[in-house]
C-alpha cells in the first residue's frame, strides 16, 4: 500500500519564506470597520502564521501578507474601551506608562491591532519575521496597491458587529410576525 508523503516547507534564504512558486505568500486586505478587536486579531494571526494553508509547517514562515485598513474604526466589546490597559515600561524607575484602550484608539490605533496579533503568535524569532507581514493603516489609504491585495476568503472572515445586529433584528422581526 502506498502512503502519501507529508509536505514540509523549507526555509529559503534570509526571508524565511519562498519568494516565488506555488507556496509563495499572497497579499490579503482586511477592512477593520466595525470589527471586534480580539476576533479580528485572531483571524489575522492565523493568516500571518500560515495555519489556513495545507502547507503549514511550525518551524517555517508559510503565512501570507495582510494589509489592515480603517484600524481607527475597530470596536471593543463591553467596557474594554475604558477597562483595558496598555502598559509600556521603559526599564527605568517609575518608567511605567499606562494608557486605556480609548486613549490608544485616539493616539495610535494601528498599535492596538499590532499588539493583539503579536499576542496571538509564538514568542520566537520566527514570530518577529511573521509580524513583518502585517501592515496596519489607520485610514482607508494604504501603500500596497502594487501588490494587488485580495479580500480574505469567506472561510477566514469574521462577521462585523453591525452584521450581527442586523441578523438579530431580522430574527426579532420574523418572531414578531
Chimera marker file (.cmm) of the C-alpha trace (Angstrom):
<marker_set name="trace">
<marker id="1" x="0.000" y="0.000" z="0.000" r="1" g="1" b="0" radius="0.5"/>
<marker id="2" x="1.270" y="3.444" z="-0.942" r="1" g="1" b="0" radius="0.5"/>
<marker id="3" x="1.322" y="6.107" z="1.723" r="1" g="1" b="0" radius="0.5"/>
<marker id="4" x="1.232" y="9.749" z="0.960" r="1" g="1" b="0" radius="0.5"/>
<marker id="5" x="4.303" y="11.703" z="1.994" r="1" g="1" b="0" radius="0.5"/>
<marker id="6" x="3.575" y="14.789" z="4.005" r="1" g="1" b="0" radius="0.5"/>
<marker id="7" x="4.811" y="18.141" z="2.782" r="1" g="1" b="0" radius="0.5"/>
<marker id="8" x="7.355" y="20.054" z="4.849" r="1" g="1" b="0" radius="0.5"/>
<marker id="9" x="8.152" y="23.600" z="3.834" r="1" g="1" b="0" radius="0.5"/>
<marker id="10" x="11.771" y="24.665" z="3.890" r="1" g="1" b="0" radius="0.5"/>
<marker id="11" x="13.399" y="27.938" z="4.856" r="1" g="1" b="0" radius="0.5"/>
<marker id="12" x="14.598" y="29.680" z="1.723" r="1" g="1" b="0" radius="0.5"/>
<marker id="13" x="17.175" y="32.407" z="2.148" r="1" g="1" b="0" radius="0.5"/>
<marker id="14" x="17.010" y="35.258" z="4.615" r="1" g="1" b="0" radius="0.5"/>
<marker id="15" x="13.265" y="35.771" z="4.130" r="1" g="1" b="0" radius="0.5"/>
<marker id="16" x="12.195" y="32.528" z="5.848" r="1" g="1" b="0" radius="0.5"/>
<marker id="17" x="9.626" y="32.028" z="3.078" r="1" g="1" b="0" radius="0.5"/>
<marker id="18" x="9.585" y="31.131" z="-0.603" r="1" g="1" b="0" radius="0.5"/>
<marker id="19" x="9.618" y="34.226" z="-2.788" r="1" g="1" b="0" radius="0.5"/>
<marker id="20" x="8.422" y="32.516" z="-5.971" r="1" g="1" b="0" radius="0.5"/>
<marker id="21" x="6.498" y="29.383" z="-6.730" r="1" g="1" b="0" radius="0.5"/>
<marker id="22" x="3.226" y="27.828" z="-5.637" r="1" g="1" b="0" radius="0.5"/>
<marker id="23" x="3.924" y="28.329" z="-1.941" r="1" g="1" b="0" radius="0.5"/>
<marker id="24" x="4.867" y="31.987" z="-2.228" r="1" g="1" b="0" radius="0.5"/>
<marker id="25" x="2.866" y="34.278" z="0.083" r="1" g="1" b="0" radius="0.5"/>
<marker id="26" x="-0.139" y="36.145" z="-1.260" r="1" g="1" b="0" radius="0.5"/>
<marker id="27" x="-1.377" y="39.548" z="-0.163" r="1" g="1" b="0" radius="0.5"/>
<marker id="28" x="-4.747" y="39.976" z="1.544" r="1" g="1" b="0" radius="0.5"/>
<marker id="29" x="-6.592" y="43.117" z="2.601" r="1" g="1" b="0" radius="0.5"/>
<marker id="30" x="-8.882" y="43.359" z="5.622" r="1" g="1" b="0" radius="0.5"/>
<marker id="31" x="-11.260" y="46.210" z="6.402" r="1" g="1" b="0" radius="0.5"/>
<marker id="32" x="-11.402" y="46.645" z="10.193" r="1" g="1" b="0" radius="0.5"/>
<marker id="33" x="-14.520" y="48.823" z="10.183" r="1" g="1" b="0" radius="0.5"/>
<marker id="34" x="-16.912" y="47.696" z="12.971" r="1" g="1" b="0" radius="0.5"/>
<marker id="35" x="-14.861" y="44.568" z="13.693" r="1" g="1" b="0" radius="0.5"/>
<marker id="36" x="-14.313" y="43.356" z="17.261" r="1" g="1" b="0" radius="0.5"/>
<marker id="37" x="-10.609" y="43.711" z="18.076" r="1" g="1" b="0" radius="0.5"/>
<marker id="38" x="-9.927" y="40.252" z="19.526" r="1" g="1" b="0" radius="0.5"/>
<marker id="39" x="-11.788" y="38.353" z="16.822" r="1" g="1" b="0" radius="0.5"/>
<marker id="40" x="-10.127" y="40.392" z="14.106" r="1" g="1" b="0" radius="0.5"/>
<marker id="41" x="-6.659" y="39.842" z="15.567" r="1" g="1" b="0" radius="0.5"/>
<marker id="42" x="-7.136" y="36.079" z="15.887" r="1" g="1" b="0" radius="0.5"/>
<marker id="43" x="-8.208" y="35.864" z="12.241" r="1" g="1" b="0" radius="0.5"/>
<marker id="44" x="-5.204" y="37.937" z="11.102" r="1" g="1" b="0" radius="0.5"/>
<marker id="45" x="-2.779" y="35.942" z="13.272" r="1" g="1" b="0" radius="0.5"/>
<marker id="46" x="-3.986" y="32.694" z="11.715" r="1" g="1" b="0" radius="0.5"/>
<marker id="47" x="-3.308" y="34.031" z="8.208" r="1" g="1" b="0" radius="0.5"/>
<marker id="48" x="0.096" y="35.529" z="9.061" r="1" g="1" b="0" radius="0.5"/>
<marker id="49" x="1.279" y="32.316" z="10.734" r="1" g="1" b="0" radius="0.5"/>
<marker id="50" x="0.003" y="30.239" z="7.807" r="1" g="1" b="0" radius="0.5"/>
<marker id="51" x="-2.390" y="27.940" z="9.643" r="1" g="1" b="0" radius="0.5"/>
<marker id="52" x="-5.024" y="28.498" z="6.969" r="1" g="1" b="0" radius="0.5"/>
<marker id="53" x="-2.858" y="26.667" z="4.405" r="1" g="1" b="0" radius="0.5"/>
<marker id="54" x="-2.415" y="22.955" z="3.903" r="1" g="1" b="0" radius="0.5"/>
<marker id="55" x="1.344" y="23.532" z="3.681" r="1" g="1" b="0" radius="0.5"/>
<marker id="56" x="1.621" y="24.834" z="7.257" r="1" g="1" b="0" radius="0.5"/>
<marker id="57" x="4.894" y="23.920" z="8.935" r="1" g="1" b="0" radius="0.5"/>
<marker id="58" x="5.506" y="25.136" z="12.517" r="1" g="1" b="0" radius="0.5"/>
<marker id="59" x="9.193" y="25.996" z="12.107" r="1" g="1" b="0" radius="0.5"/>
<marker id="60" x="8.879" y="27.774" z="8.736" r="1" g="1" b="0" radius="0.5"/>
<marker id="61" x="7.132" y="31.009" z="7.831" r="1" g="1" b="0" radius="0.5"/>
<marker id="62" x="4.389" y="29.798" z="5.465" r="1" g="1" b="0" radius="0.5"/>
<marker id="63" x="1.969" y="32.672" z="6.122" r="1" g="1" b="0" radius="0.5"/>
<marker id="64" x="0.658" y="35.406" z="3.881" r="1" g="1" b="0" radius="0.5"/>
<marker id="65" x="0.855" y="39.199" z="3.973" r="1" g="1" b="0" radius="0.5"/>
<marker id="66" x="-2.102" y="41.059" z="5.477" r="1" g="1" b="0" radius="0.5"/>
<marker id="67" x="-2.944" y="44.740" z="4.965" r="1" g="1" b="0" radius="0.5"/>
<marker id="68" x="-5.404" y="46.118" z="7.521" r="1" g="1" b="0" radius="0.5"/>
<marker id="69" x="-7.207" y="49.370" z="6.713" r="1" g="1" b="0" radius="0.5"/>
<marker id="70" x="-9.506" y="51.527" z="8.875" r="1" g="1" b="0" radius="0.5"/>
<marker id="71" x="-7.836" y="50.443" z="12.107" r="1" g="1" b="0" radius="0.5"/>
<marker id="72" x="-9.277" y="53.510" z="13.830" r="1" g="1" b="0" radius="0.5"/>
<marker id="73" x="-12.820" y="52.136" z="13.399" r="1" g="1" b="0" radius="0.5"/>
<marker id="74" x="-12.433" y="48.926" z="15.410" r="1" g="1" b="0" radius="0.5"/>
<marker id="75" x="-14.903" y="48.090" z="18.181" r="1" g="1" b="0" radius="0.5"/>
<marker id="76" x="-14.310" y="46.920" z="21.747" r="1" g="1" b="0" radius="0.5"/>
<marker id="77" x="-16.966" y="44.829" z="23.480" r="1" g="1" b="0" radius="0.5"/>
<marker id="78" x="-18.436" y="45.574" z="26.912" r="1" g="1" b="0" radius="0.5"/>
<marker id="79" x="-16.421" y="48.079" z="28.972" r="1" g="1" b="0" radius="0.5"/>
<marker id="80" x="-12.999" y="47.324" z="27.470" r="1" g="1" b="0" radius="0.5"/>
<marker id="81" x="-12.721" y="50.806" z="25.992" r="1" g="1" b="0" radius="0.5"/>
<marker id="82" x="-12.091" y="52.176" z="29.484" r="1" g="1" b="0" radius="0.5"/>
<marker id="83" x="-11.098" y="48.996" z="31.329" r="1" g="1" b="0" radius="0.5"/>
<marker id="84" x="-8.393" y="47.561" z="29.056" r="1" g="1" b="0" radius="0.5"/>
<marker id="85" x="-4.949" y="48.924" z="29.824" r="1" g="1" b="0" radius="0.5"/>
<marker id="86" x="-1.890" y="49.053" z="27.579" r="1" g="1" b="0" radius="0.5"/>
<marker id="87" x="1.357" y="49.170" z="29.552" r="1" g="1" b="0" radius="0.5"/>
<marker id="88" x="4.759" y="50.351" z="28.331" r="1" g="1" b="0" radius="0.5"/>
<marker id="89" x="7.791" y="50.116" z="30.571" r="1" g="1" b="0" radius="0.5"/>
<marker id="90" x="10.990" y="51.986" z="29.765" r="1" g="1" b="0" radius="0.5"/>
<marker id="91" x="13.171" y="49.962" z="32.135" r="1" g="1" b="0" radius="0.5"/>
<marker id="92" x="13.887" y="52.894" z="34.436" r="1" g="1" b="0" radius="0.5"/>
<marker id="93" x="12.457" y="53.567" z="37.873" r="1" g="1" b="0" radius="0.5"/>
<marker id="94" x="8.909" y="54.929" z="37.576" r="1" g="1" b="0" radius="0.5"/>
<marker id="95" x="9.096" y="54.360" z="33.825" r="1" g="1" b="0" radius="0.5"/>
<marker id="96" x="5.711" y="52.637" z="33.563" r="1" g="1" b="0" radius="0.5"/>
<marker id="97" x="3.256" y="54.384" z="31.231" r="1" g="1" b="0" radius="0.5"/>
<marker id="98" x="-0.325" y="53.156" z="31.210" r="1" g="1" b="0" radius="0.5"/>
<marker id="99" x="-2.949" y="54.042" z="28.589" r="1" g="1" b="0" radius="0.5"/>
<marker id="100" x="-6.551" y="52.917" z="28.287" r="1" g="1" b="0" radius="0.5"/>
<marker id="101" x="-7.907" y="51.491" z="25.056" r="1" g="1" b="0" radius="0.5"/>
<marker id="102" x="-9.776" y="54.747" z="24.444" r="1" g="1" b="0" radius="0.5"/>
<marker id="103" x="-6.523" y="56.733" z="24.619" r="1" g="1" b="0" radius="0.5"/>
<marker id="104" x="-4.704" y="54.232" z="22.382" r="1" g="1" b="0" radius="0.5"/>
<marker id="105" x="-7.535" y="54.356" z="19.844" r="1" g="1" b="0" radius="0.5"/>
<marker id="106" x="-7.257" y="58.138" z="19.749" r="1" g="1" b="0" radius="0.5"/>
<marker id="107" x="-3.456" y="58.310" z="19.522" r="1" g="1" b="0" radius="0.5"/>
<marker id="108" x="-2.179" y="55.076" z="17.877" r="1" g="1" b="0" radius="0.5"/>
<marker id="109" x="-4.980" y="52.836" z="16.532" r="1" g="1" b="0" radius="0.5"/>
<marker id="110" x="-2.509" y="50.750" z="14.488" r="1" g="1" b="0" radius="0.5"/>
<marker id="111" x="-0.734" y="49.690" z="17.678" r="1" g="1" b="0" radius="0.5"/>
<marker id="112" x="-3.912" y="48.107" z="19.080" r="1" g="1" b="0" radius="0.5"/>
<marker id="113" x="-4.114" y="45.622" z="16.209" r="1" g="1" b="0" radius="0.5"/>
<marker id="114" x="-0.346" y="45.065" z="16.094" r="1" g="1" b="0" radius="0.5"/>
<marker id="115" x="-0.196" y="44.212" z="19.809" r="1" g="1" b="0" radius="0.5"/>
<marker id="116" x="-3.268" y="41.986" z="19.572" r="1" g="1" b="0" radius="0.5"/>
<marker id="117" x="-1.841" y="39.958" z="16.700" r="1" g="1" b="0" radius="0.5"/>
<marker id="118" x="1.589" y="39.691" z="18.341" r="1" g="1" b="0" radius="0.5"/>
<marker id="119" x="-0.074" y="38.358" z="21.483" r="1" g="1" b="0" radius="0.5"/>
<marker id="120" x="-1.520" y="35.508" z="19.416" r="1" g="1" b="0" radius="0.5"/>
<marker id="121" x="1.766" y="34.386" z="17.863" r="1" g="1" b="0" radius="0.5"/>
<marker id="122" x="4.536" y="32.278" z="19.350" r="1" g="1" b="0" radius="0.5"/>
<marker id="123" x="7.184" y="34.327" z="21.058" r="1" g="1" b="0" radius="0.5"/>
<marker id="124" x="10.211" y="33.465" z="18.941" r="1" g="1" b="0" radius="0.5"/>
<marker id="125" x="12.454" y="34.919" z="16.285" r="1" g="1" b="0" radius="0.5"/>
<marker id="126" x="10.133" y="33.382" z="13.689" r="1" g="1" b="0" radius="0.5"/>
<marker id="127" x="7.235" y="35.409" z="15.091" r="1" g="1" b="0" radius="0.5"/>
<marker id="128" x="9.235" y="38.589" z="14.552" r="1" g="1" b="0" radius="0.5"/>
<marker id="129" x="9.589" y="37.670" z="10.881" r="1" g="1" b="0" radius="0.5"/>
<marker id="130" x="5.892" y="36.839" z="10.683" r="1" g="1" b="0" radius="0.5"/>
<marker id="131" x="4.926" y="40.172" z="12.237" r="1" g="1" b="0" radius="0.5"/>
<marker id="132" x="6.730" y="41.961" z="9.408" r="1" g="1" b="0" radius="0.5"/>
<marker id="133" x="3.984" y="40.596" z="7.144" r="1" g="1" b="0" radius="0.5"/>
<marker id="134" x="1.360" y="42.678" z="8.943" r="1" g="1" b="0" radius="0.5"/>
<marker id="135" x="0.749" y="46.163" z="7.526" r="1" g="1" b="0" radius="0.5"/>
<marker id="136" x="-1.739" y="48.270" z="9.511" r="1" g="1" b="0" radius="0.5"/>
<marker id="137" x="-3.151" y="51.648" z="8.448" r="1" g="1" b="0" radius="0.5"/>
<marker id="138" x="-5.498" y="53.935" z="10.395" r="1" g="1" b="0" radius="0.5"/>
<marker id="139" x="-7.349" y="55.221" z="7.345" r="1" g="1" b="0" radius="0.5"/>
<marker id="140" x="-8.646" y="53.751" z="4.102" r="1" g="1" b="0" radius="0.5"/>
<marker id="141" x="-5.469" y="54.601" z="2.161" r="1" g="1" b="0" radius="0.5"/>
<marker id="142" x="-2.558" y="52.147" z="2.032" r="1" g="1" b="0" radius="0.5"/>
<marker id="143" x="0.818" y="51.909" z="0.306" r="1" g="1" b="0" radius="0.5"/>
<marker id="144" x="0.476" y="48.375" z="-1.051" r="1" g="1" b="0" radius="0.5"/>
<marker id="145" x="-1.766" y="48.779" z="-4.083" r="1" g="1" b="0" radius="0.5"/>
<marker id="146" x="1.040" y="47.490" z="-6.335" r="1" g="1" b="0" radius="0.5"/>
<marker id="147" x="0.843" y="44.062" z="-4.665" r="1" g="1" b="0" radius="0.5"/>
<marker id="148" x="-2.829" y="43.725" z="-5.697" r="1" g="1" b="0" radius="0.5"/>
<marker id="149" x="-4.136" y="42.532" z="-2.313" r="1" g="1" b="0" radius="0.5"/>
<marker id="150" x="-7.238" y="40.334" z="-2.431" r="1" g="1" b="0" radius="0.5"/>
<marker id="151" x="-10.091" y="40.118" z="0.030" r="1" g="1" b="0" radius="0.5"/>
<marker id="152" x="-9.735" y="37.343" z="2.570" r="1" g="1" b="0" radius="0.5"/>
<marker id="153" x="-11.680" y="34.179" z="1.711" r="1" g="1" b="0" radius="0.5"/>
<marker id="154" x="-15.066" y="33.931" z="3.406" r="1" g="1" b="0" radius="0.5"/>
<marker id="155" x="-13.928" y="30.953" z="5.473" r="1" g="1" b="0" radius="0.5"/>
<marker id="156" x="-11.315" y="33.128" z="7.188" r="1" g="1" b="0" radius="0.5"/>
<marker id="157" x="-13.530" y="36.200" z="7.636" r="1" g="1" b="0" radius="0.5"/>
<marker id="158" x="-15.491" y="37.110" z="10.723" r="1" g="1" b="0" radius="0.5"/>
<marker id="159" x="-18.760" y="38.960" z="10.732" r="1" g="1" b="0" radius="0.5"/>
<marker id="160" x="-18.782" y="42.555" z="11.894" r="1" g="1" b="0" radius="0.5"/>
<marker id="161" x="-20.792" y="43.831" z="14.834" r="1" g="1" b="0" radius="0.5"/>
<marker id="162" x="-23.261" y="45.558" z="12.514" r="1" g="1" b="0" radius="0.5"/>
<marker id="163" x="-23.898" y="42.318" z="10.585" r="1" g="1" b="0" radius="0.5"/>
<marker id="164" x="-24.633" y="40.531" z="13.853" r="1" g="1" b="0" radius="0.5"/>
<marker id="165" x="-27.041" y="43.277" z="14.943" r="1" g="1" b="0" radius="0.5"/>
<marker id="166" x="-28.848" y="43.104" z="11.584" r="1" g="1" b="0" radius="0.5"/>
<marker id="167" x="-29.263" y="39.330" z="11.930" r="1" g="1" b="0" radius="0.5"/>
<marker id="168" x="-30.693" y="39.750" z="15.440" r="1" g="1" b="0" radius="0.5"/>
<marker id="169" x="-33.139" y="42.394" z="14.183" r="1" g="1" b="0" radius="0.5"/>
<marker id="170" x="-34.228" y="40.104" z="11.322" r="1" g="1" b="0" radius="0.5"/>
<marker id="171" x="-34.875" y="37.240" z="13.730" r="1" g="1" b="0" radius="0.5"/>
<marker id="172" x="-36.800" y="39.545" z="16.060" r="1" g="1" b="0" radius="0.5"/>
<marker id="173" x="-38.964" y="40.865" z="13.207" r="1" g="1" b="0" radius="0.5"/>
<marker id="174" x="-39.684" y="37.314" z="11.986" r="1" g="1" b="0" radius="0.5"/>
<marker id="175" x="-40.653" y="36.259" z="15.512" r="1" g="1" b="0" radius="0.5"/>
<marker id="176" x="-42.962" y="39.280" z="15.859" r="1" g="1" b="0" radius="0.5"/>
<marker id="177" x="-44.814" y="38.385" z="12.630" r="1" g="1" b="0" radius="0.5"/>
<link id1="1" id2="2" r="1" g="1" b="0" radius="0.2"/>
<link id1="2" id2="3" r="1" g="1" b="0" radius="0.2"/>
<link id1="3" id2="4" r="1" g="1" b="0" radius="0.2"/>
<link id1="4" id2="5" r="1" g="1" b="0" radius="0.2"/>
<link id1="5" id2="6" r="1" g="1" b="0" radius="0.2"/>
<link id1="6" id2="7" r="1" g="1" b="0" radius="0.2"/>
<link id1="7" id2="8" r="1" g="1" b="0" radius="0.2"/>
<link id1="8" id2="9" r="1" g="1" b="0" radius="0.2"/>
<link id1="9" id2="10" r="1" g="1" b="0" radius="0.2"/>
<link id1="10" id2="11" r="1" g="1" b="0" radius="0.2"/>
<link id1="11" id2="12" r="1" g="1" b="0" radius="0.2"/>
<link id1="12" id2="13" r="1" g="1" b="0" radius="0.2"/>
<link id1="13" id2="14" r="1" g="1" b="0" radius="0.2"/>
<link id1="14" id2="15" r="1" g="1" b="0" radius="0.2"/>
<link id1="15" id2="16" r="1" g="1" b="0" radius="0.2"/>
<link id1="16" id2="17" r="1" g="1" b="0" radius="0.2"/>
<link id1="17" id2="18" r="1" g="1" b="0" radius="0.2"/>
<link id1="18" id2="19" r="1" g="1" b="0" radius="0.2"/>
<link id1="19" id2="20" r="1" g="1" b="0" radius="0.2"/>
<link id1="20" id2="21" r="1" g="1" b="0" radius="0.2"/>
<link id1="21" id2="22" r="1" g="1" b="0" radius="0.2"/>
<link id1="22" id2="23" r="1" g="1" b="0" radius="0.2"/>
<link id1="23" id2="24" r="1" g="1" b="0" radius="0.2"/>
<link id1="24" id2="25" r="1" g="1" b="0" radius="0.2"/>
<link id1="25" id2="26" r="1" g="1" b="0" radius="0.2"/>
<link id1="26" id2="27" r="1" g="1" b="0" radius="0.2"/>
<link id1="27" id2="28" r="1" g="1" b="0" radius="0.2"/>
<link id1="28" id2="29" r="1" g="1" b="0" radius="0.2"/>
<link id1="29" id2="30" r="1" g="1" b="0" radius="0.2"/>
<link id1="30" id2="31" r="1" g="1" b="0" radius="0.2"/>
<link id1="31" id2="32" r="1" g="1" b="0" radius="0.2"/>
<link id1="32" id2="33" r="1" g="1" b="0" radius="0.2"/>
<link id1="33" id2="34" r="1" g="1" b="0" radius="0.2"/>
<link id1="34" id2="35" r="1" g="1" b="0" radius="0.2"/>
<link id1="35" id2="36" r="1" g="1" b="0" radius="0.2"/>
<link id1="36" id2="37" r="1" g="1" b="0" radius="0.2"/>
<link id1="37" id2="38" r="1" g="1" b="0" radius="0.2"/>
<link id1="38" id2="39" r="1" g="1" b="0" radius="0.2"/>
<link id1="39" id2="40" r="1" g="1" b="0" radius="0.2"/>
<link id1="40" id2="41" r="1" g="1" b="0" radius="0.2"/>
<link id1="41" id2="42" r="1" g="1" b="0" radius="0.2"/>
<link id1="42" id2="43" r="1" g="1" b="0" radius="0.2"/>
<link id1="43" id2="44" r="1" g="1" b="0" radius="0.2"/>
<link id1="44" id2="45" r="1" g="1" b="0" radius="0.2"/>
<link id1="45" id2="46" r="1" g="1" b="0" radius="0.2"/>
<link id1="46" id2="47" r="1" g="1" b="0" radius="0.2"/>
<link id1="47" id2="48" r="1" g="1" b="0" radius="0.2"/>
<link id1="48" id2="49" r="1" g="1" b="0" radius="0.2"/>
<link id1="49" id2="50" r="1" g="1" b="0" radius="0.2"/>
<link id1="50" id2="51" r="1" g="1" b="0" radius="0.2"/>
<link id1="51" id2="52" r="1" g="1" b="0" radius="0.2"/>
<link id1="52" id2="53" r="1" g="1" b="0" radius="0.2"/>
<link id1="53" id2="54" r="1" g="1" b="0" radius="0.2"/>
<link id1="54" id2="55" r="1" g="1" b="0" radius="0.2"/>
<link id1="55" id2="56" r="1" g="1" b="0" radius="0.2"/>
<link id1="56" id2="57" r="1" g="1" b="0" radius="0.2"/>
<link id1="57" id2="58" r="1" g="1" b="0" radius="0.2"/>
<link id1="58" id2="59" r="1" g="1" b="0" radius="0.2"/>
<link id1="59" id2="60" r="1" g="1" b="0" radius="0.2"/>
<link id1="60" id2="61" r="1" g="1" b="0" radius="0.2"/>
<link id1="61" id2="62" r="1" g="1" b="0" radius="0.2"/>
<link id1="62" id2="63" r="1" g="1" b="0" radius="0.2"/>
<link id1="63" id2="64" r="1" g="1" b="0" radius="0.2"/>
<link id1="64" id2="65" r="1" g="1" b="0" radius="0.2"/>
<link id1="65" id2="66" r="1" g="1" b="0" radius="0.2"/>
<link id1="66" id2="67" r="1" g="1" b="0" radius="0.2"/>
<link id1="67" id2="68" r="1" g="1" b="0" radius="0.2"/>
<link id1="68" id2="69" r="1" g="1" b="0" radius="0.2"/>
<link id1="69" id2="70" r="1" g="1" b="0" radius="0.2"/>
<link id1="70" id2="71" r="1" g="1" b="0" radius="0.2"/>
<link id1="71" id2="72" r="1" g="1" b="0" radius="0.2"/>
<link id1="72" id2="73" r="1" g="1" b="0" radius="0.2"/>
<link id1="73" id2="74" r="1" g="1" b="0" radius="0.2"/>
<link id1="74" id2="75" r="1" g="1" b="0" radius="0.2"/>
<link id1="75" id2="76" r="1" g="1" b="0" radius="0.2"/>
<link id1="76" id2="77" r="1" g="1" b="0" radius="0.2"/>
<link id1="77" id2="78" r="1" g="1" b="0" radius="0.2"/>
<link id1="78" id2="79" r="1" g="1" b="0" radius="0.2"/>
<link id1="79" id2="80" r="1" g="1" b="0" radius="0.2"/>
<link id1="80" id2="81" r="1" g="1" b="0" radius="0.2"/>
<link id1="81" id2="82" r="1" g="1" b="0" radius="0.2"/>
<link id1="82" id2="83" r="1" g="1" b="0" radius="0.2"/>
<link id1="83" id2="84" r="1" g="1" b="0" radius="0.2"/>
<link id1="84" id2="85" r="1" g="1" b="0" radius="0.2"/>
<link id1="85" id2="86" r="1" g="1" b="0" radius="0.2"/>
<link id1="86" id2="87" r="1" g="1" b="0" radius="0.2"/>
<link id1="87" id2="88" r="1" g="1" b="0" radius="0.2"/>
<link id1="88" id2="89" r="1" g="1" b="0" radius="0.2"/>
<link id1="89" id2="90" r="1" g="1" b="0" radius="0.2"/>
<link id1="90" id2="91" r="1" g="1" b="0" radius="0.2"/>
<link id1="91" id2="92" r="1" g="1" b="0" radius="0.2"/>
<link id1="92" id2="93" r="1" g="1" b="0" radius="0.2"/>
<link id1="93" id2="94" r="1" g="1" b="0" radius="0.2"/>
<link id1="94" id2="95" r="1" g="1" b="0" radius="0.2"/>
<link id1="95" id2="96" r="1" g="1" b="0" radius="0.2"/>
<link id1="96" id2="97" r="1" g="1" b="0" radius="0.2"/>
<link id1="97" id2="98" r="1" g="1" b="0" radius="0.2"/>
<link id1="98" id2="99" r="1" g="1" b="0" radius="0.2"/>
<link id1="99" id2="100" r="1" g="1" b="0" radius="0.2"/>
<link id1="100" id2="101" r="1" g="1" b="0" radius="0.2"/>
<link id1="101" id2="102" r="1" g="1" b="0" radius="0.2"/>
<link id1="102" id2="103" r="1" g="1" b="0" radius="0.2"/>
<link id1="103" id2="104" r="1" g="1" b="0" radius="0.2"/>
<link id1="104" id2="105" r="1" g="1" b="0" radius="0.2"/>
<link id1="105" id2="106" r="1" g="1" b="0" radius="0.2"/>
<link id1="106" id2="107" r="1" g="1" b="0" radius="0.2"/>
<link id1="107" id2="108" r="1" g="1" b="0" radius="0.2"/>
<link id1="108" id2="109" r="1" g="1" b="0" radius="0.2"/>
<link id1="109" id2="110" r="1" g="1" b="0" radius="0.2"/>
<link id1="110" id2="111" r="1" g="1" b="0" radius="0.2"/>
<link id1="111" id2="112" r="1" g="1" b="0" radius="0.2"/>
<link id1="112" id2="113" r="1" g="1" b="0" radius="0.2"/>
<link id1="113" id2="114" r="1" g="1" b="0" radius="0.2"/>
<link id1="114" id2="115" r="1" g="1" b="0" radius="0.2"/>
<link id1="115" id2="116" r="1" g="1" b="0" radius="0.2"/>
<link id1="116" id2="117" r="1" g="1" b="0" radius="0.2"/>
<link id1="117" id2="118" r="1" g="1" b="0" radius="0.2"/>
<link id1="118" id2="119" r="1" g="1" b="0" radius="0.2"/>
<link id1="119" id2="120" r="1" g="1" b="0" radius="0.2"/>
<link id1="120" id2="121" r="1" g="1" b="0" radius="0.2"/>
<link id1="121" id2="122" r="1" g="1" b="0" radius="0.2"/>
<link id1="122" id2="123" r="1" g="1" b="0" radius="0.2"/>
<link id1="123" id2="124" r="1" g="1" b="0" radius="0.2"/>
<link id1="124" id2="125" r="1" g="1" b="0" radius="0.2"/>
<link id1="125" id2="126" r="1" g="1" b="0" radius="0.2"/>
<link id1="126" id2="127" r="1" g="1" b="0" radius="0.2"/>
<link id1="127" id2="128" r="1" g="1" b="0" radius="0.2"/>
<link id1="128" id2="129" r="1" g="1" b="0" radius="0.2"/>
<link id1="129" id2="130" r="1" g="1" b="0" radius="0.2"/>
<link id1="130" id2="131" r="1" g="1" b="0" radius="0.2"/>
<link id1="131" id2="132" r="1" g="1" b="0" radius="0.2"/>
<link id1="132" id2="133" r="1" g="1" b="0" radius="0.2"/>
<link id1="133" id2="134" r="1" g="1" b="0" radius="0.2"/>
<link id1="134" id2="135" r="1" g="1" b="0" radius="0.2"/>
<link id1="135" id2="136" r="1" g="1" b="0" radius="0.2"/>
<link id1="136" id2="137" r="1" g="1" b="0" radius="0.2"/>
<link id1="137" id2="138" r="1" g="1" b="0" radius="0.2"/>
<link id1="138" id2="139" r="1" g="1" b="0" radius="0.2"/>
<link id1="139" id2="140" r="1" g="1" b="0" radius="0.2"/>
<link id1="140" id2="141" r="1" g="1" b="0" radius="0.2"/>
<link id1="141" id2="142" r="1" g="1" b="0" radius="0.2"/>
<link id1="142" id2="143" r="1" g="1" b="0" radius="0.2"/>
<link id1="143" id2="144" r="1" g="1" b="0" radius="0.2"/>
<link id1="144" id2="145" r="1" g="1" b="0" radius="0.2"/>
<link id1="145" id2="146" r="1" g="1" b="0" radius="0.2"/>
<link id1="146" id2="147" r="1" g="1" b="0" radius="0.2"/>
<link id1="147" id2="148" r="1" g="1" b="0" radius="0.2"/>
<link id1="148" id2="149" r="1" g="1" b="0" radius="0.2"/>
<link id1="149" id2="150" r="1" g="1" b="0" radius="0.2"/>
<link id1="150" id2="151" r="1" g="1" b="0" radius="0.2"/>
<link id1="151" id2="152" r="1" g="1" b="0" radius="0.2"/>
<link id1="152" id2="153" r="1" g="1" b="0" radius="0.2"/>
<link id1="153" id2="154" r="1" g="1" b="0" radius="0.2"/>
<link id1="154" id2="155" r="1" g="1" b="0" radius="0.2"/>
<link id1="155" id2="156" r="1" g="1" b="0" radius="0.2"/>
<link id1="156" id2="157" r="1" g="1" b="0" radius="0.2"/>
<link id1="157" id2="158" r="1" g="1" b="0" radius="0.2"/>
<link id1="158" id2="159" r="1" g="1" b="0" radius="0.2"/>
<link id1="159" id2="160" r="1" g="1" b="0" radius="0.2"/>
<link id1="160" id2="161" r="1" g="1" b="0" radius="0.2"/>
<link id1="161" id2="162" r="1" g="1" b="0" radius="0.2"/>
<link id1="162" id2="163" r="1" g="1" b="0" radius="0.2"/>
<link id1="163" id2="164" r="1" g="1" b="0" radius="0.2"/>
<link id1="164" id2="165" r="1" g="1" b="0" radius="0.2"/>
<link id1="165" id2="166" r="1" g="1" b="0" radius="0.2"/>
<link id1="166" id2="167" r="1" g="1" b="0" radius="0.2"/>
<link id1="167" id2="168" r="1" g="1" b="0" radius="0.2"/>
<link id1="168" id2="169" r="1" g="1" b="0" radius="0.2"/>
<link id1="169" id2="170" r="1" g="1" b="0" radius="0.2"/>
<link id1="170" id2="171" r="1" g="1" b="0" radius="0.2"/>
<link id1="171" id2="172" r="1" g="1" b="0" radius="0.2"/>
<link id1="172" id2="173" r="1" g="1" b="0" radius="0.2"/>
<link id1="173" id2="174" r="1" g="1" b="0" radius="0.2"/>
<link id1="174" id2="175" r="1" g="1" b="0" radius="0.2"/>
<link id1="175" id2="176" r="1" g="1" b="0" radius="0.2"/>
<link id1="176" id2="177" r="1" g="1" b="0" radius="0.2"/>
</marker_set>
